[in-house]
Amino acid sequence: MPTIPNNTANLPADWWRSAVIYQVYPRSFLDSNGDGVGDLPGITSKLDYIAALGADIVWISPFFTSPMKDFGYDVADYCDVDPLFGTLADFDRLVARAHALGLKVMIDQVLSHSADNHPWFVESRTSRDNPKADWYVWADQKPDGTAPNNWLSVFGGSAWQWEPRRGQYYLHDFLASQPDLNFHNPAVQQAQLDNLRFWLERGVDGFRFDSCNFPFHDAQLRDNPPAPLRDARSVSAVNPYGMQAHVYDKTQPENIAYLQRVRAVLDEYQAISIGEIGTDDALAAMADYTSGGDKLHMAYSFNLLTEEFSAAHIRTQVEQFEAKVADGWASWSVGNHDSVRVMTRWGGQQPSPSLAKVVLAVQVALKGTPCLYQGDELALTEADLPFEALQDPYGIPFWPQFKGRDGCRTPMPWVAGAAHGGFSTAQPWLPVPPEHLERAVDVEEQDGDSPLRFAQNILAWRRTQPQLLSGEIHFFDAPEPVLAFRRDLPGHRTVLAAFNLGTEAVTFDWPAAAQAAELTGHGLPASQQGAQITLPAHGGWFGTLA
């Protein structure tokens, strides 16, 4: 196996705080071999696009060997590439090209569960006394034959599946084909640390940890109590999973010590991490998991991935996180492969492309590391797919009340006039919506006022503003839908920022010192007269205190 140096050795220790992450969903980015599914060579061929956008880190969703029942988040071999996506040699070429462009490579790791055809589980399920018997979470049935407790699967129904070969139930927080590993077993912990090392030796610069608060469960298997307030943020409102307070099935205290072991391995390679946290009090878990400099580098939750869209909501998320953590760090994400695209979620059925601009401007101005999802820079909307086109095992049983995640996973449109938007020469695994063609990359690259051009400009501009990269944040009281705050960094002028999240013009009077000078270069429309700022629909303004 080649040992490839990563791309962080000569950077400041906290370089990731000022970085921008760009998420690539491999199945839908670019198909290089005409089978209708995106692949690693396809990603490699478009790394120039990502670099030109202004991203620093490429987060690549799972490409490991998998039965693809959950499209790669069910791993059958943690140390190999699924043939659907290419080979290990293809991955090595991707890393080399990314590093040549100055990009860092972050890959997904699904630590808490595997696929049911992983050799570990194939052995574990055969008996109660084999060498892997305790590598997964097994439990006896109740006297009446029912499941060991009331825990639910995120994807619906009981989190327990009966296994006749052992005469026991096994735990699965997601699909029944995704059995949970038993992290109370030290051998399991070490095996997953070894898997991290495999990719670190190949030059990976960091990891995004999927469901990073799920590895440990309550060893006593106690029932979860009812939720005092139903969770409709991290799961669909029609999913009974949100009716429980998830006290015992995840976010256990033992997870802290394991994340410290993970961080020790990462530090050996100067690699970084970001964790996905879906839990009842996600902001508290984000704080716990990122504080102290000995666990995750940064984390994100689903709190900005819901339909709640207001200045007050965004302010509340940031202020509550800042209040809970002294030295931790957030990554503010408004879109990913699990959520309805932000343009539709926050803009409705006919959103203005200007919404994409102001949302991105807010992301890059908040204190934290922005994480962008492929296609959001084009202002892509959620695809409305017919039932027969659905692929997502989460969405199919809940349809039509919840249509699953396919609508945000449709292929990237690269060339408006090409078959399937230039994504593939074959029929793609999900169709390319016709309305996405008018937002194709080649179209937006030719339009100086497009969301793509705005994204390139504001990400480049952000690099010139150290206050936005690492300054403290303090919010001002402002009338809805205005979000207003300041960013303070010792040795630099205070930066003021105000954004109109609404569709009507708003005039806003700064409650702070009026002697503010407008910063130019960000590209949002606004006008200033003394302390008074007029923000058109989806407008924004940056200034510095004199």
C-alpha positions as CSV (number, residue, x, y, z in Angstrom):
1,M,0.0,0.0,0.0
2,P,1.4,3.4,-0.9
3,T,2.1,5.9,1.8
4,I,1.0,9.3,0.5
5,P,1.6,12.4,2.5
6,N,-1.5,14.4,3.3
7,N,-2.0,18.0,2.4
8,T,-2.0,19.7,5.8
9,A,1.6,19.4,7.1
10,N,2.7,23.0,6.3
11,L,-0.6,24.7,7.4
12,P,-1.4,26.4,10.7
13,A,-2.8,23.9,13.3
14,D,-6.2,25.5,13.1
15,W,-6.3,26.0,9.3
16,W,-9.6,24.1,9.1
17,R,-11.4,26.9,11.0
18,S,-11.1,29.2,8.1
19,A,-11.7,26.5,5.4
20,V,-14.7,25.8,3.2
21,I,-16.0,22.3,2.8
22,Y,-17.7,21.0,-0.4
23,Q,-19.6,17.8,-0.2
24,V,-19.5,15.4,-3.2
25,Y,-22.1,12.7,-3.4
26,P,-20.2,10.2,-5.7
27,R,-23.2,8.5,-7.3
28,S,-24.5,11.8,-8.6
29,F,-21.4,14.0,-9.3
30,L,-20.1,12.7,-12.7
31,D,-20.2,9.3,-14.4
32,S,-17.0,8.6,-16.3
33,N,-17.7,5.1,-17.7
34,G,-21.2,5.3,-18.9
35,D,-23.0,3.1,-16.4
36,G,-25.3,5.8,-15.1
37,V,-23.6,6.1,-11.7
38,G,-21.0,8.7,-10.7
39,D,-17.6,7.4,-9.8
40,L,-14.1,8.4,-8.5
41,P,-12.6,9.2,-11.9
42,G,-15.6,11.5,-12.5
43,I,-14.8,13.3,-9.3
44,T,-11.1,13.6,-10.2
45,S,-12.0,15.2,-13.5
46,K,-14.0,17.9,-11.8
47,L,-11.7,18.8,-8.9
48,D,-10.6,21.9,-10.9
49,Y,-14.3,23.0,-10.7
50,I,-14.3,22.6,-6.9
51,A,-11.0,24.4,-6.6
52,A,-12.2,27.3,-8.8
53,L,-15.3,27.5,-6.7
54,G,-13.2,28.4,-3.7
55,A,-13.5,25.3,-1.5
56,D,-10.6,24.0,0.6
57,I,-11.8,20.6,1.5
58,V,-13.6,18.0,-0.6
59,W,-15.8,15.7,1.5
60,I,-16.6,12.5,-0.4
61,S,-19.6,10.5,0.7
62,P,-19.0,6.7,1.0
63,F,-17.5,4.8,-1.9
64,F,-16.5,1.6,0.0
65,T,-17.5,-1.9,-0.9
66,S,-21.2,-2.2,-0.2
67,P,-24.4,-4.0,-1.1
68,M,-25.7,-0.4,-1.7
69,K,-29.0,-1.0,0.2
70,D,-28.3,2.4,1.8
71,F,-26.1,3.6,-1.1
72,G,-22.7,3.1,0.6
73,Y,-23.6,3.9,4.2
74,D,-23.8,0.1,4.6
75,V,-20.1,-0.9,4.4
76,A,-19.0,-4.4,3.6
77,D,-15.3,-3.6,3.4
78,Y,-14.0,-0.5,5.1
79,C,-10.6,-0.7,3.3
80,D,-11.6,-1.0,-0.4
81,V,-13.4,0.8,-3.1
82,D,-16.7,-0.6,-4.5
83,P,-16.2,-1.5,-8.2
84,L,-19.2,0.7,-9.0
85,F,-17.0,3.7,-8.1
86,G,-13.6,2.5,-9.3
87,T,-10.5,1.1,-7.6
88,L,-8.0,2.0,-4.9
89,A,-5.7,3.2,-7.7
90,D,-8.5,5.5,-8.8
91,F,-8.7,6.8,-5.3
92,D,-5.0,7.4,-5.1
93,R,-5.1,9.4,-8.3
94,L,-8.0,11.5,-6.9
95,V,-6.0,12.3,-3.8
96,A,-2.9,13.2,-5.8
97,R,-4.8,15.5,-8.1
98,A,-6.6,17.1,-5.2
99,H,-3.4,17.8,-3.4
100,A,-1.8,19.2,-6.6
101,L,-4.7,21.7,-6.7
102,G,-4.3,22.6,-3.0
103,L,-7.4,20.8,-2.0
104,K,-7.7,18.5,1.1
105,V,-9.6,15.2,0.9
106,M,-12.1,14.3,3.6
107,I,-13.9,10.9,3.4
108,D,-16.9,9.5,5.1
109,Q,-16.5,7.0,7.8
110,V,-19.5,4.9,9.0
111,L,-18.2,3.6,12.4
112,S,-21.3,2.6,14.2
113,H,-22.7,0.0,11.9
114,S,-21.7,-2.2,8.9
115,A,-23.5,-4.0,6.2
116,D,-25.1,-7.4,7.0
117,N,-22.8,-9.0,4.5
118,H,-19.6,-7.7,6.1
119,P,-17.5,-10.7,7.1
120,W,-17.6,-9.6,10.7
121,F,-21.4,-9.9,10.8
122,V,-21.6,-13.0,8.6
123,E,-19.5,-14.7,11.3
124,S,-21.1,-13.1,14.3
125,R,-24.6,-14.2,13.4
126,T,-23.7,-17.9,13.0
127,S,-23.5,-18.7,16.8
128,R,-23.1,-17.3,20.3
129,D,-19.6,-18.6,20.7
130,N,-17.7,-17.7,17.5
131,P,-14.7,-15.3,17.6
132,K,-16.9,-12.4,16.4
133,A,-19.9,-13.3,18.5
134,D,-19.7,-10.2,20.6
135,W,-18.8,-7.8,17.8
136,Y,-22.4,-6.7,17.3
137,V,-25.2,-5.8,19.7
138,W,-27.1,-9.0,20.5
139,A,-29.9,-9.5,23.1
140,D,-32.4,-12.2,24.1
141,Q,-36.1,-11.8,23.5
142,K,-38.5,-11.0,26.2
143,P,-40.5,-13.9,27.6
144,D,-43.3,-13.2,25.1
145,G,-40.8,-13.3,22.2
146,T,-40.9,-9.6,21.6
147,A,-37.9,-7.3,21.1
148,P,-35.6,-6.6,24.1
149,N,-36.8,-3.0,24.5
150,N,-38.7,-0.2,22.9
151,W,-35.8,1.3,20.8
152,L,-36.8,2.4,17.3
153,S,-35.0,2.6,14.0
154,V,-34.4,5.9,12.4
155,F,-35.8,4.4,9.2
156,G,-39.0,3.3,10.9
157,G,-40.2,0.4,13.1
158,S,-38.3,-1.5,15.8
159,A,-34.5,-1.2,16.0
160,W,-34.3,-5.0,16.6
161,Q,-34.2,-7.8,14.1
162,W,-34.7,-11.5,14.9
163,E,-31.8,-13.8,13.9
164,P,-32.9,-17.4,13.9
165,R,-29.3,-18.8,13.6
166,R,-28.4,-17.4,17.1
167,G,-32.0,-17.3,18.5
168,Q,-31.4,-13.6,19.4
169,Y,-32.2,-10.1,18.3
170,Y,-29.6,-7.8,16.9
171,L,-29.7,-4.0,17.0
172,H,-29.9,-1.8,13.9
173,D,-30.4,1.9,14.3
174,F,-31.1,2.3,10.6
175,L,-32.0,-0.5,8.1
176,A,-32.2,-4.1,9.3
177,S,-29.3,-4.7,6.8
178,Q,-27.2,-2.3,8.8
179,P,-26.4,-4.1,12.1
180,D,-24.9,-2.0,14.9
181,L,-21.4,-2.8,16.0
182,N,-20.8,-3.4,19.7
183,F,-18.4,-0.6,20.8
184,H,-18.4,-1.9,24.3
185,N,-16.0,-4.5,22.8
186,P,-12.4,-3.2,22.8
187,A,-11.6,-5.3,19.7
188,V,-14.3,-3.4,17.7
189,Q,-12.9,-0.1,18.8
190,Q,-9.4,-1.1,17.7
191,A,-10.6,-2.5,14.4
192,Q,-12.2,0.8,13.4
193,L,-9.2,2.8,14.5
194,D,-7.1,0.5,12.2
195,N,-9.5,1.2,9.4
196,L,-8.9,4.9,9.8
197,R,-5.2,4.4,9.6
198,F,-5.6,2.6,6.3
199,W,-7.0,5.7,4.7
200,L,-4.7,8.1,6.5
201,E,-1.7,6.2,5.1
202,R,-3.2,6.8,1.6
203,G,-3.0,10.6,2.2
204,V,-6.5,11.3,3.4
205,D,-6.6,14.7,5.2
206,G,-9.6,14.1,7.4
207,F,-12.9,12.2,8.0
208,R,-16.5,13.1,8.2
209,F,-18.0,10.8,10.8
210,D,-21.5,9.6,10.0
211,S,-23.9,9.4,12.9
212,C,-21.0,10.0,15.3
213,N,-23.1,9.9,18.4
214,F,-24.4,6.4,17.7
215,P,-21.6,4.0,18.4
216,F,-22.4,3.2,22.0
217,H,-25.6,2.1,23.5
218,D,-26.8,1.6,27.1
219,A,-25.4,-1.7,28.2
220,Q,-28.5,-2.3,30.3
221,L,-30.7,-1.9,27.3
222,R,-33.2,0.4,29.2
223,D,-36.3,1.6,27.5
224,N,-36.3,5.1,26.1
225,P,-38.9,7.4,27.7
226,P,-41.4,9.4,25.7
227,A,-40.1,12.6,24.2
228,P,-41.4,15.7,26.1
229,L,-41.4,17.5,22.7
230,R,-41.6,15.5,19.5
231,D,-38.4,15.7,17.4
232,A,-39.2,16.9,13.8
233,R,-35.7,18.2,13.1
234,S,-33.5,15.2,12.7
235,V,-36.3,12.9,11.3
236,S,-39.5,13.4,9.4
237,A,-42.5,14.5,11.3
238,V,-44.3,11.3,10.2
239,N,-41.6,9.1,11.7
240,P,-42.4,7.7,15.2
241,Y,-38.7,7.8,16.0
242,G,-39.2,11.4,17.0
243,M,-41.7,10.4,19.7
244,Q,-38.9,9.0,22.0
245,A,-36.4,10.8,24.1
246,H,-33.2,9.0,22.9
247,V,-31.6,8.7,26.3
248,Y,-30.3,5.2,26.1
249,D,-29.8,4.2,22.4
250,K,-27.2,6.8,21.5
251,T,-25.1,9.8,22.7
252,Q,-23.8,7.7,25.6
253,P,-21.0,9.1,27.8
254,E,-18.6,6.3,26.7
255,N,-18.5,7.9,23.3
256,I,-16.4,10.8,24.6
257,A,-13.5,8.5,25.5
258,Y,-13.7,6.8,22.1
259,L,-13.6,10.1,20.2
260,Q,-10.5,10.9,22.2
261,R,-8.9,7.8,20.9
262,V,-10.0,8.7,17.4
263,R,-8.5,12.2,17.8
264,A,-5.1,10.7,19.0
265,V,-4.9,8.8,15.7
266,L,-5.8,11.8,13.7
267,D,-3.2,14.0,15.4
268,E,-0.5,11.5,14.4
269,Y,-1.3,12.4,10.8
270,Q,-2.3,16.0,11.3
271,A,-5.7,15.0,10.0
272,I,-9.0,16.7,10.8
273,S,-12.6,15.6,11.6
274,I,-16.2,16.7,11.4
275,G,-19.0,14.8,13.1
276,E,-22.7,14.5,12.1
277,I,-24.8,14.8,15.2
278,G,-28.5,13.9,15.2
279,T,-29.9,13.9,18.7
280,D,-32.5,15.6,20.9
281,D,-30.1,18.2,22.2
282,A,-27.8,18.4,19.2
283,L,-26.2,21.7,20.2
284,A,-25.1,20.4,23.6
285,A,-23.6,17.3,21.9
286,M,-21.8,19.5,19.4
287,A,-20.3,21.4,22.3
288,D,-19.3,18.2,24.2
289,Y,-17.8,16.6,21.1
290,T,-15.7,19.6,19.9
291,S,-14.5,21.2,23.2
292,G,-11.1,20.6,24.7
293,G,-9.1,20.1,21.6
294,D,-9.1,16.3,22.1
295,K,-12.1,15.0,20.3
296,L,-13.7,16.2,17.0
297,H,-12.4,19.3,15.3
298,M,-15.9,20.4,14.4
299,A,-19.4,19.2,14.2
300,Y,-22.8,19.9,12.6
301,S,-26.4,19.1,13.5
302,F,-29.7,19.0,11.6
303,N,-30.8,22.3,13.3
304,L,-30.3,24.3,10.1
305,L,-31.4,21.5,7.8
306,T,-35.1,21.8,8.7
307,E,-37.9,23.9,7.3
308,E,-37.5,26.5,10.0
309,F,-36.2,29.6,8.2
310,S,-36.0,32.9,10.0
311,A,-33.4,35.2,11.3
312,A,-34.4,34.3,14.9
313,H,-33.9,30.6,14.3
314,I,-30.4,31.0,12.8
315,R,-29.5,33.4,15.6
316,T,-30.7,31.0,18.3
317,Q,-28.7,28.1,16.9
318,V,-25.5,30.1,16.9
319,E,-26.0,31.8,20.2
320,Q,-27.0,28.6,22.0
321,F,-23.9,26.8,20.6
322,E,-21.6,29.6,21.6
323,A,-23.1,29.7,25.1
324,K,-22.5,25.9,25.5
325,V,-18.9,25.8,24.4
326,A,-15.8,27.9,25.0
327,D,-13.3,26.5,22.5
328,G,-15.3,24.1,20.3
329,W,-16.2,24.8,16.7
330,A,-19.3,24.4,14.6
331,S,-19.7,23.7,10.9
332,W,-22.9,25.4,9.7
333,S,-24.5,23.4,7.0
334,V,-27.8,24.2,5.3
335,G,-27.8,21.3,2.7
336,N,-26.6,17.8,2.3
337,H,-27.5,14.4,0.9
338,D,-30.1,13.7,3.6
339,S,-32.2,16.9,3.4
340,V,-34.6,18.6,1.1
341,R,-32.5,21.1,-1.0
342,V,-32.3,24.4,0.8
343,M,-33.8,26.3,-2.2
344,T,-37.1,24.4,-1.9
345,R,-37.0,23.9,1.9
346,W,-36.6,27.6,2.6
347,G,-37.8,29.1,-0.7
348,G,-40.9,27.1,-1.6
349,Q,-41.9,25.8,-5.0
350,Q,-40.8,28.9,-7.0
351,P,-37.7,30.2,-5.2
352,S,-35.7,33.1,-6.5
353,P,-32.1,32.4,-7.3
354,S,-31.2,35.3,-5.1
355,L,-32.2,33.2,-2.1
356,A,-29.1,31.0,-2.8
357,K,-26.9,34.0,-2.7
358,V,-28.1,35.4,0.6
359,V,-28.1,31.9,2.3
360,L,-24.5,31.4,1.2
361,A,-23.5,34.9,2.4
362,V,-24.9,34.1,5.8
363,Q,-23.0,30.8,5.9
364,V,-19.7,32.4,5.1
365,A,-20.3,35.2,7.6
366,L,-21.2,33.1,10.6
367,K,-18.6,31.9,13.1
368,G,-17.8,28.4,11.9
369,T,-16.7,26.4,8.9
370,P,-19.2,26.5,6.0
371,C,-20.1,23.2,4.5
372,L,-21.7,23.4,1.0
373,Y,-23.5,20.6,-0.7
374,Q,-23.0,19.9,-4.4
375,G,-25.4,21.8,-6.6
376,D,-26.4,24.3,-4.0
377,E,-24.0,26.7,-5.6
378,L,-26.1,26.5,-8.7
379,A,-29.4,27.2,-6.7
380,L,-30.7,23.7,-7.6
381,T,-34.2,23.0,-6.3
382,E,-35.5,19.7,-4.8
383,A,-36.5,17.3,-7.5
384,D,-40.0,16.0,-7.5
385,L,-39.7,12.4,-8.5
386,P,-42.5,10.0,-9.1
387,F,-42.9,7.0,-6.8
388,E,-41.6,4.6,-9.5
389,A,-38.3,6.5,-9.7
390,L,-37.6,6.4,-6.0
391,Q,-34.5,4.5,-4.8
392,D,-34.2,5.6,-1.2
393,P,-35.1,2.8,1.3
394,Y,-36.0,5.5,3.8
395,G,-38.5,7.3,1.6
396,I,-40.3,4.4,-0.1
397,P,-42.2,3.2,3.0
398,F,-43.1,6.7,4.1
399,W,-44.3,7.9,0.7
400,P,-46.1,10.2,-0.1
401,Q,-46.1,12.0,3.3
402,F,-42.3,11.8,3.2
403,K,-40.6,11.2,-0.2
404,G,-37.2,10.3,1.1
405,R,-33.8,11.7,0.1
406,D,-33.8,11.1,-3.6
407,G,-34.9,14.6,-4.4
408,C,-31.7,16.1,-3.3
409,R,-29.5,13.4,-4.8
410,T,-30.3,13.8,-8.5
411,P,-27.2,14.1,-10.8
412,M,-25.3,17.3,-11.2
413,P,-26.1,19.2,-14.4
414,W,-22.9,20.1,-16.1
415,V,-23.9,20.9,-19.7
416,A,-27.4,22.1,-20.4
417,G,-27.5,20.8,-24.0
418,A,-26.0,17.4,-23.4
419,A,-27.9,14.2,-22.7
420,H,-28.7,13.9,-19.0
421,G,-27.1,17.3,-18.4
422,G,-23.7,16.0,-19.2
423,F,-23.7,13.8,-16.1
424,S,-23.6,10.5,-18.0
425,T,-24.0,9.1,-21.5
426,A,-26.4,6.4,-20.1
427,Q,-29.7,6.7,-18.2
428,P,-28.7,7.9,-14.7
429,W,-29.6,6.0,-11.6
430,L,-31.9,9.0,-10.8
431,P,-33.3,11.2,-13.5
432,V,-32.0,14.7,-14.2
433,P,-34.9,17.1,-13.6
434,P,-35.6,19.3,-16.7
435,E,-35.6,22.4,-14.6
436,H,-32.1,21.8,-13.5
437,L,-30.8,22.1,-17.0
438,E,-31.3,25.8,-17.0
439,R,-29.0,26.0,-13.9
440,A,-26.3,23.8,-15.5
441,V,-22.7,24.7,-14.8
442,D,-22.0,25.7,-18.3
443,V,-25.0,28.1,-18.3
444,E,-24.1,29.7,-15.0
445,E,-20.4,30.1,-15.8
446,Q,-21.4,32.3,-18.7
447,D,-23.7,34.5,-16.5
448,G,-21.9,37.0,-14.4
449,D,-24.9,37.4,-12.1
450,S,-25.5,33.7,-11.6
451,P,-25.5,32.0,-8.2
452,L,-22.4,30.1,-9.2
453,R,-20.5,33.3,-10.1
454,F,-21.7,34.8,-6.8
455,A,-20.4,31.7,-4.9
456,Q,-17.0,32.0,-6.5
457,N,-16.8,35.7,-5.8
458,I,-17.9,35.6,-2.2
459,L,-15.7,32.6,-1.2
460,A,-12.7,34.4,-2.7
461,W,-13.7,37.6,-0.9
462,R,-14.1,35.8,2.4
463,R,-10.5,34.8,2.3
464,T,-9.5,38.5,2.5
465,Q,-11.5,39.1,5.7
466,P,-9.8,37.6,8.7
467,Q,-12.6,38.8,11.0
468,L,-15.0,36.4,9.1
469,L,-12.5,33.5,9.3
470,S,-11.9,33.5,13.0
471,G,-13.5,36.5,14.8
472,E,-16.0,36.3,17.6
473,I,-19.7,36.8,16.8
474,H,-22.3,39.0,18.5
475,F,-25.9,39.5,17.3
476,F,-27.9,42.7,17.2
477,D,-31.6,42.9,17.8
478,A,-33.2,43.4,14.4
479,P,-36.8,43.1,13.0
480,E,-37.6,39.9,11.2
481,P,-36.5,38.9,8.6
482,V,-33.2,40.8,9.2
483,L,-30.2,38.9,10.6
484,A,-27.6,41.3,11.9
485,F,-24.3,40.7,13.8
486,R,-20.7,41.8,14.2
487,R,-17.5,39.8,13.9
488,D,-14.7,41.0,16.2
489,L,-11.0,40.1,15.9
490,P,-8.3,41.8,17.9
491,G,-6.1,44.0,15.8
492,H,-8.7,44.4,13.1
493,R,-11.7,46.6,12.6
494,T,-15.1,45.1,13.6
495,V,-17.1,43.8,10.6
496,L,-20.8,44.4,10.6
497,A,-23.2,42.2,8.6
498,A,-26.9,42.4,7.9
499,F,-29.0,40.2,5.7
500,N,-32.6,40.3,4.5
501,L,-33.9,36.8,4.5
502,G,-37.3,37.9,3.1
503,T,-38.8,38.7,-0.3
504,E,-39.6,42.4,0.4
505,A,-37.2,45.3,0.9
506,V,-36.3,46.2,4.4
507,T,-34.8,49.4,5.9
508,F,-32.6,48.7,8.9
509,D,-31.1,51.1,11.4
510,W,-27.9,49.9,13.0
511,P,-28.2,50.0,16.8
512,A,-24.4,50.2,17.0
513,A,-22.0,53.1,16.2
514,A,-23.2,54.6,12.9
515,Q,-19.7,55.4,11.5
516,A,-19.6,52.3,9.4
517,A,-17.9,52.0,6.0
518,E,-19.2,49.5,3.4
519,L,-17.0,46.6,2.5
520,T,-17.0,45.9,-1.2
521,G,-16.5,42.8,-3.2
522,H,-19.2,40.5,-1.7
523,G,-21.7,41.1,-4.5
524,L,-25.0,41.4,-2.6
525,P,-27.3,44.4,-3.3
526,A,-27.8,47.0,-0.6
527,S,-27.6,50.7,0.0
528,Q,-26.3,52.8,2.9
529,Q,-27.1,56.2,4.3
530,G,-25.4,56.8,7.6
531,A,-26.5,54.3,10.1
532,Q,-29.4,53.3,7.9
533,I,-29.1,50.3,5.6
534,T,-31.7,49.4,2.9
535,L,-31.8,45.8,2.0
536,P,-33.7,44.7,-1.0
537,A,-35.2,41.2,-1.1
538,H,-32.5,38.7,-0.3
539,G,-30.1,41.6,0.0
540,G,-27.1,41.8,2.3
541,W,-24.5,44.4,3.5
542,F,-21.1,44.2,5.1
543,G,-19.4,47.1,6.7
544,T,-16.6,48.0,9.1
545,L,-16.7,50.2,12.1
546,A,-14.6,53.3,11.7
